[in-house]
Amino acid sequence: MKIEQVKISKIKPYEKNPRQNDNAVEIVARSIKEFGFKVPVILDKKGEIVAGHTRVKAAKKMGMEEVPAIYAKDLNEKQIKAFRIMDNKTNEYSTWDEELLVEEFKFLKKAGFDLELTGFTKEEVDTELKLNEVENVNLFDERYKVIALMPPESIRLKEREGFFCDNIKDYNKIKRYFKEGQKLDVQRILELIK
C-alpha cells in the first residue's frame, strides 16, 4: 500500500456521498492542526473520494494544497460503493467504556491538554467527569415510584419496584439509553444493568 501526496485540486468529492459531514469539518481541521494529517484519504482510480470527505474539506479550509492519499486500485465499482457506506457505518457499532474514557480525560486534563481536541465538546467532557464523581445513586424514590438519575434525569416506572445502583457504569448505561421522563418497565432497566 503506497501513500502519495495528492493535490487537492485533483481530488473529486463523491457527489452521491450519503454521509453529511459539514458539522465535523471544524473539529477535524483542529485535529489536523494539532496532530498532523495522520489518516490518508482513500481514492478510486479516477481520484474520486472513497473515504475521507471530511478530511479533504478540513484540509481545504486550512489552505492545504496536498493531502496524503491511497489509491484503492484493487477495488471494483461495487466494492467502492459498499466500502464508502461501511466506512461511515461501522463507527456506530462502537461504544465507550465510560470508566476508561473518564480516566483518559482526567489524564489529559491534568496535563493541561485541550480536551475539545478529542472531538468531545466541553459540556460533554464536563458531564462525563461529573458523572464519574457519583459513587452511589439511589434509583428508587418510593414516594413517587420514580427511578431518579441524579442530576437531573428521571425514569418513571409503571410498577413499584426498587433497587440500588451502586456503580457509575450502570448509572451511565441507564442514563444514556432512556430519555428524561420516558415511561418503561422495570424489566428493561434490569436487563441493561445485568
Secondary structure as GFF3:
##gff-version 3
##sequence-region A 1 194
A	DSSP	beta_strand	4	7	.	.	.	ID=ss1
A	DSSP	three_ten_helix	8	10	.	.	.	ID=ss2
A	DSSP	three_ten_helix	22	24	.	.	.	ID=ss3
A	DSSP	alpha_helix	25	35	.	.	.	ID=ss4
A	DSSP	beta_strand	41	43	.	.	.	ID=ss5
A	DSSP	beta_strand	49	51	.	.	.	ID=ss6
A	DSSP	alpha_helix	53	61	.	.	.	ID=ss7
A	DSSP	beta_strand	66	71	.	.	.	ID=ss8
A	DSSP	alpha_helix	77	89	.	.	.	ID=ss9
A	DSSP	three_ten_helix	90	93	.	.	.	ID=ss10
A	DSSP	alpha_helix	98	110	.	.	.	ID=ss11
A	DSSP	three_ten_helix	115	118	.	.	.	ID=ss12
A	DSSP	alpha_helix	122	132	.	.	.	ID=ss13
A	DSSP	beta_strand	137	138	.	.	.	ID=ss14
A	DSSP	beta_strand	140	141	.	.	.	ID=ss15
A	DSSP	beta_strand	146	148	.	.	.	ID=ss16
A	DSSP	beta_strand	154	157	.	.	.	ID=ss17
A	DSSP	beta_strand	164	165	.	.	.	ID=ss18
A	DSSP	alpha_helix	168	177	.	.	.	ID=ss19
A	DSSP	beta_strand	183	184	.	.	.	ID=ss20
A	DSSP	alpha_helix	186	192	.	.	.	ID=ss21
###
